[in-house]
Amino acid sequence: MQAIEAILARRSAWPLTEPAPSSKQLETILQAAAVTPDHAGLRPWHLKVVQGENRQHLLERVLQHPAAQTEQVRALHGKYALKLTTAPVVIVLAARITPHPKAPEFEQLLTAGAATMNMLNAAHLLGYSGFWSSAPDPLGALLHEIMEFEPQDKIIGLLNLGTPANTPKPAAPRTPWQDYAQLWRPEA
């Protein structure tokens, strides 16, 4: 019951700061992805972990990329800086889509998302907070190229891990399950 209560208490937090998970804790968080349901054993989650000074190096490469020089993208540089350097650990998330007769693309995307949620829960159970955000294009495309993901990889977001920089606000009440789930019974 303690684990269930802890999972039900999980909240996203932003911004995140030090302390970050230790190397051993980060290994545990990453290993949590491996227990994700995985039809056909494809392991479609592919992750690149960025920490320490490497966050700034990644940001510099993103901002210096020729595709980041348009006026529209230059207006997003500050947002990119926040996404890539505010948390002490940034995990770039990708779903590696492999054509398979029993595991369609949508299943592989869901599995990669479930792996991310497992990592979020593991971080929470270890006493850290996380924030899963999107990486809309052109940021997703820039990360895909700069970090040398495979052609069949689809960037599905960023998972930021660390400790809340601010005192968390009181949690808003969660939606009761009856608002989104029904107990089905056949009609007589």
C-alpha positions in Angstrom: 0.0 0.0 0.0 2.9 2.4 0.7 4.0 2.2 -3.0 0.4 2.8 -4.2 0.0 5.8 -1.9 3.4 7.2 -3.1 2.4 6.8 -6.8 -1.0 8.5 -6.1 0.9 11.4 -4.5 3.2 11.9 -7.6 3.1 15.4 -9.1 5.1 17.0 -11.8 7.4 19.8 -10.6 9.1 22.7 -12.4 11.7 24.1 -12.3 14.1 21.4 -11.0 17.5 21.8 -9.4 20.1 19.9 -7.5 20.3 17.5 -5.9 19.9 15.1 -8.9 19.6 11.4 -8.6 23.0 9.8 -8.0 24.5 7.6 -10.6 23.2 4.4 -8.9 19.7 6.0 -8.6 19.7 7.1 -12.2 20.6 3.5 -13.2 17.6 2.3 -11.2 15.3 5.0 -12.9 16.6 3.9 -16.4 16.1 0.2 -15.5 12.5 0.9 -14.7 11.9 1.3 -18.4 12.8 -2.3 -18.9 9.7 -3.6 -17.0 7.4 -1.9 -19.4 4.9 -4.2 -21.3 6.6 -4.8 -24.6 4.7 -6.7 -27.3 7.1 -8.6 -29.5 10.1 -7.6 -27.3 11.0 -4.6 -29.5 12.1 -2.3 -26.7 11.0 0.8 -28.6 12.2 3.2 -26.0 15.6 4.8 -26.8 17.0 7.4 -24.5 19.9 9.8 -24.3 20.8 11.1 -20.9 22.3 14.6 -20.6 23.8 15.8 -17.3 26.1 18.5 -16.0 28.0 20.6 -18.5 26.8 18.4 -21.3 23.4 20.1 -21.0 25.0 23.5 -21.9 27.0 21.9 -24.7 23.8 20.4 -26.2 22.0 23.7 -25.9 24.9 25.5 -27.7 24.8 22.9 -30.5 21.0 23.4 -30.9 21.2 27.2 -30.9 24.1 27.2 -33.4 22.5 24.8 -35.8 21.7 26.4 -39.2 18.0 25.3 -38.8 17.8 27.3 -35.6 18.7 30.6 -37.2 15.3 31.6 -38.7 13.5 34.4 -36.9 10.7 32.1 -35.9 13.2 29.6 -34.2 15.4 32.3 -32.7 12.3 33.5 -30.8 12.2 30.0 -29.2 15.9 30.0 -28.1 15.0 31.0 -24.5 12.4 28.2 -24.3 14.9 25.7 -25.6 17.4 26.9 -22.9 14.8 26.3 -20.2 14.0 22.8 -21.5 17.6 21.7 -21.9 19.4 23.3 -18.9 16.9 24.0 -16.0 16.9 20.4 -14.6 20.1 18.7 -13.6 19.2 15.6 -15.6 17.6 15.7 -19.0 16.6 12.5 -20.8 15.8 12.9 -24.5 13.0 10.3 -25.2 12.6 8.5 -28.5 10.4 5.7 -29.8 12.2 3.5 -32.2 9.6 2.3 -34.6 10.3 -1.1 -36.1 7.9 -2.5 -38.7 6.4 -5.7 -37.1 3.2 -7.6 -38.0 2.1 -8.0 -34.4 3.2 -4.7 -32.9 1.9 -1.7 -34.9 3.4 1.7 -34.6 0.8 3.0 -32.1 1.7 0.1 -29.7 5.3 1.0 -29.9 4.6 4.6 -29.2 2.4 3.7 -26.2 5.2 1.3 -25.0 7.7 4.1 -25.2 5.3 6.4 -23.3 4.8 3.7 -20.6 8.5 3.4 -20.2 8.7 7.1 -19.6 6.0 6.9 -17.0 7.8 4.0 -15.3 10.9 6.2 -15.1 8.8 9.1 -13.7 7.4 6.8 -11.0 10.8 5.4 -10.2 12.2 8.9 -9.7 9.3 9.8 -7.5 9.7 6.7 -5.4 13.4 7.6 -4.9 12.5 11.0 -3.7 13.0 13.1 -6.9 10.6 15.0 -9.1 10.2 14.9 -12.8 8.7 16.9 -15.6 7.9 15.3 -19.0 7.6 17.9 -21.7 7.2 17.8 -25.4 9.9 18.6 -27.9 7.9 20.0 -30.8 9.7 20.6 -34.1 12.0 22.2 -34.8 13.5 21.3 -31.4 12.6 17.6 -31.8 14.2 17.5 -35.3 17.3 19.4 -34.1 17.8 17.0 -31.2 17.2 14.0 -33.5 20.0 15.2 -35.8 22.5 16.6 -33.3 22.2 13.6 -30.9 22.4 11.2 -33.8 19.2 9.2 -33.2 18.4 6.5 -35.8 16.2 7.4 -38.8 13.3 5.3 -37.4 13.4 7.1 -34.0 10.6 9.5 -33.2 11.4 12.1 -30.5 8.6 11.9 -28.0 9.8 14.5 -25.5 12.1 15.3 -22.7 12.1 13.9 -19.2 13.7 16.3 -16.7 14.7 15.0 -13.3 15.9 16.7 -10.1 14.6 18.3 -6.9 11.9 21.0 -7.0 13.5 24.5 -6.9 10.4 25.9 -5.2 8.2 24.7 -2.4 5.5 22.7 -4.2 2.1 24.3 -4.2 -0.7 22.3 -2.5 -1.8 19.7 -4.9 -5.1 20.3 -6.7 -7.6 17.6 -6.2 -7.3 14.8 -8.6 -10.2 13.9 -10.9 -12.2 11.0 -9.4 -11.9 7.9 -11.5 -15.7 7.8 -12.1 -15.2 10.9 -14.4 -13.2 8.9 -16.9 -13.9 5.2 -16.2 -17.1 3.2 -16.1 -17.7 -0.3 -14.9 -19.2 -2.1 -17.9 -22.1 -4.5 -17.4 -24.0 -6.3 -20.2 -27.5 -5.2 -20.6 -30.0 -7.8 -19.5 
